[in-house]
């Protein structure tokens, strides 16, 4: 019997991980600026301009712009849009919307990639719960990023948490990925799986962990623009993502924002500020 070879994975030194943290900090600061800027009446293209200026002012380059022809510096996905929403002048935010913003930056050849879902104006209680479930599923997945664990442990943690929260569903068509000198690298990181299965995690791996949770059914489809992914039933979706390095001391969150510090400390992860 032949065993399928595991994909070669780029392993980073401590110095290279420090470089990735610098790129991740550019992304984190940009997302903080976008959080402060989001309000009813803005277009998603307005937000894209803020993001591009923030990234370039830091001496970095937007990862997404021009990627397979993508026109934005961010993915801006509103309400039932799950991921890969194209920033548009015609897409104007309204009070009560939620928006997933996915942002990437390249600094000195290293990538950072992170996403948040934000409220536009007044946040509905059902949307707040959806966002909480998705973000916590991300943290549950990140907690598995330790040497000796396996890819299946990450997916099992994410899927198990979302399933435990009742009516929410876990999008399975998209997942996380390796990251480093390219934005998307091996291995692909499923948001579902079986514990103890899949490629073994080792020190020096860097992975982007990004669950997508729907308020309704998990099924999604891609629109005719070739990018935007939406829920089939029109229910809202949430998306969160962090880039994380696997270290001997535990998961080091490379795209950590200031608001994440308390959660990171509570989980016992290494302090990304050091």
C-alpha positions in Angstrom: 0.0 0.0 0.0 1.3 3.4 -0.9 0.9 6.4 1.4 0.1 9.7 -0.1 3.0 12.1 0.4 2.2 15.1 2.6 2.7 18.5 0.9 6.0 20.2 1.6 5.5 23.1 4.0 7.6 26.2 4.4 9.1 26.3 7.9 10.2 29.6 9.3 13.1 30.5 11.7 12.5 32.7 14.7 13.9 35.7 12.7 11.5 35.0 9.8 8.5 34.7 12.2 9.5 38.1 13.6 9.4 39.5 10.0 5.9 37.9 9.6 4.8 39.6 12.8 5.8 42.9 11.3 3.7 42.3 8.2 0.9 41.1 10.5 1.1 44.3 12.5 0.5 46.3 9.3 -2.7 44.2 8.7 -3.8 44.6 12.4 -3.4 48.4 12.3 -5.3 48.6 9.0 -8.2 46.6 10.4 -8.3 48.8 13.5 -8.5 51.8 11.2 -11.3 50.2 9.2 -13.2 49.3 12.4 -13.0 53.0 13.4 -14.1 54.2 10.0 -17.1 51.9 9.2 -20.4 53.7 9.3 -23.7 53.8 7.4 -23.4 55.7 4.0 -19.8 54.6 3.3 -19.2 52.4 0.2 -17.0 49.4 0.4 -14.7 51.2 -2.1 -14.3 54.0 0.5 -13.1 51.4 3.0 -10.8 49.9 0.3 -9.1 53.3 -0.2 -8.5 53.6 3.6 -7.0 50.2 3.7 -4.7 50.7 0.7 -3.5 54.0 2.1 -2.8 52.4 5.6 -0.9 49.5 4.0 1.2 51.6 1.7 2.0 54.3 4.3 3.6 51.5 6.4 5.9 50.7 3.5 4.0 47.5 2.6 2.0 46.3 -0.4 -1.6 45.1 -0.4 -1.6 41.3 -0.9 -4.9 41.1 -2.6 -4.7 43.9 -5.2 -4.1 42.2 -8.6 -4.2 38.7 -7.1 -5.6 36.7 -10.0 -7.1 39.9 -11.2 -8.8 40.9 -8.0 -9.3 44.7 -8.0 -9.4 45.5 -4.3 -6.9 45.9 -1.4 -9.5 44.2 0.9 -12.3 41.7 0.4 -15.5 43.4 1.7 -18.4 41.0 2.1 -21.7 42.3 3.4 -24.5 40.4 5.1 -25.2 37.2 3.1 -21.8 37.6 1.3 -19.5 35.1 2.9 -16.0 35.9 1.5 -14.3 37.6 -1.5 -16.6 40.5 -1.9 -15.2 43.0 -4.4 -15.1 46.6 -3.1 -17.5 48.7 -5.1 -18.6 52.4 -5.1 -22.1 51.1 -5.6 -22.0 48.9 -2.5 -23.2 51.4 0.2 -23.4 50.3 3.8 -26.6 50.7 5.7 -27.4 50.8 9.4 -27.8 47.2 10.7 -25.5 45.6 8.1 -22.6 43.5 9.0 -19.4 43.4 6.9 -16.5 40.9 6.8 -13.3 42.6 5.9 -10.4 40.4 4.9 -7.0 42.2 4.6 -3.5 41.2 3.5 -0.2 42.9 3.3 3.3 42.1 2.1 6.3 43.6 4.0 9.8 42.8 3.0 8.6 39.7 1.2 6.5 38.3 4.0 2.7 38.1 4.2 0.1 38.9 6.8 -3.5 37.9 6.4 -6.4 38.6 8.8 -10.2 39.1 8.7 -12.9 40.5 11.0 -16.6 40.9 10.9 -17.9 44.3 11.9 -21.2 45.9 12.7 -22.4 48.9 10.7 -24.3 51.2 13.0 -26.7 49.3 15.4 -25.8 45.6 15.9 -28.7 43.2 15.9 -28.6 40.6 18.7 -28.8 37.7 16.3 -25.8 39.1 14.3 -23.8 39.7 17.5 -24.3 36.0 18.4 -23.3 34.8 14.9 -20.1 36.9 15.1 -19.3 35.7 18.6 -19.7 32.0 17.5 -17.5 32.5 14.4 -14.7 34.4 16.3 -14.7 31.8 19.1 -14.5 29.0 16.6 -11.4 30.7 15.2 -9.8 30.8 18.7 -10.7 27.1 19.3 -8.9 26.3 16.1 -5.9 28.4 16.9 -5.6 26.7 20.3 -4.7 23.4 18.4 -1.6 24.9 16.7 1.0 23.1 18.7 3.8 20.8 17.7 2.7 17.2 17.5 -1.0 18.1 16.8 -2.5 17.4 13.4 -4.5 19.3 10.8 -7.6 17.3 11.6 -7.4 18.6 15.2 -7.9 22.1 13.9 -10.9 21.3 11.8 -12.4 19.2 14.5 -12.1 22.0 17.0 -13.7 24.6 14.7 -16.5 22.4 13.4 -17.2 20.9 16.8 -17.6 24.4 18.4 -19.9 25.7 15.7 -22.1 22.6 15.8 -22.3 22.9 19.6 -23.8 26.4 19.3 -27.2 25.3 17.9 -28.5 26.6 14.6 -25.3 28.0 13.1 -23.6 26.2 10.3 -20.0 25.8 9.2 -19.0 26.6 5.6 -17.0 23.7 4.3 -16.0 24.8 0.7 -13.4 27.3 1.9 -10.7 27.1 4.6 -7.4 28.3 6.0 -4.0 27.9 4.5 -0.3 28.1 5.0 1.3 31.6 4.7 4.8 33.0 4.5 6.6 34.2 1.4 3.3 33.7 -0.4 -0.2 34.4 0.7 -1.6 31.0 0.0 0.7 28.0 0.6 0.5 24.4 1.6 -1.1 23.0 3.7 -4.8 23.7 3.0 -6.5 23.9 6.4 -10.1 22.5 6.5 -12.5 23.9 8.9 -13.8 20.4 9.7 -12.0 17.1 10.2 -11.2 14.2 12.6 -8.9 14.4 15.5 -5.5 12.7 15.1 -5.8 12.8 11.3 -4.0 14.8 8.7 -0.5 16.3 8.5 1.4 16.7 11.7 2.0 20.2 12.9 5.6 21.2 13.6 7.4 24.2 15.0 8.0 26.9 12.3 4.7 26.3 10.4 2.7 29.4 9.9 -1.0 29.0 9.2 -4.0 31.2 8.5 -7.0 30.0 10.5 -10.3 31.3 9.1 -13.7 29.8 9.9 -16.9 31.1 8.2 -20.1 30.6 10.1 -23.6 31.0 8.6 -26.8 31.9 10.4 -28.7 29.4 8.2 -27.6 26.4 6.1 -23.9 25.9 5.3 -24.4 25.9 1.5 -22.8 28.7 -0.5 -22.4 29.7 -4.2 -20.1 32.0 -6.2 -21.7 34.9 -8.0 -21.2 35.7 -11.7 -18.4 38.2 -10.9 -16.2 35.1 -10.3 -15.3 36.2 -6.8 -18.1 36.9 -4.4 -19.3 33.9 -2.4 -22.8 34.1 -0.9 -25.1 31.9 1.2 -27.6 30.0 -0.9 -30.4 30.8 1.5 -29.7 34.5 1.8 -28.9 34.2 5.5 -26.1 36.3 7.0 -22.5 35.0 7.4 -19.5 35.9 9.5 -15.8 35.4 8.9 -12.8 35.8 11.2 -9.1 35.0 10.5 -5.7 35.3 12.1 -2.2 34.3 10.8 -0.5 32.2 13.4 3.0 30.7 13.9 3.5 27.4 15.6 6.2 27.7 18.3 7.5 25.5 21.0 5.7 27.8 23.5 2.3 27.6 21.7 0.5 29.6 19.0 1.9 33.0 18.2 -0.8 35.2 16.7 1.0 37.2 14.0 -1.9 39.5 13.2 -3.0 40.2 16.7 -4.7 43.5 17.4 -4.7 45.3 20.7 -8.2 44.2 21.5 -7.0 40.5 21.2 -4.4 40.8 23.9 -6.7 39.9 26.8 -8.1 36.8 25.0 -4.6 35.7 24.0 -3.4 35.9 27.6 -6.4 34.0 28.8 -5.7 31.2 26.4 -2.1 31.0 27.5 -0.6 31.8 24.1 2.7 33.6 23.7 2.5 37.4 24.0 2.7 38.7 20.3 3.9 42.0 21.6 7.2 40.7 22.9 
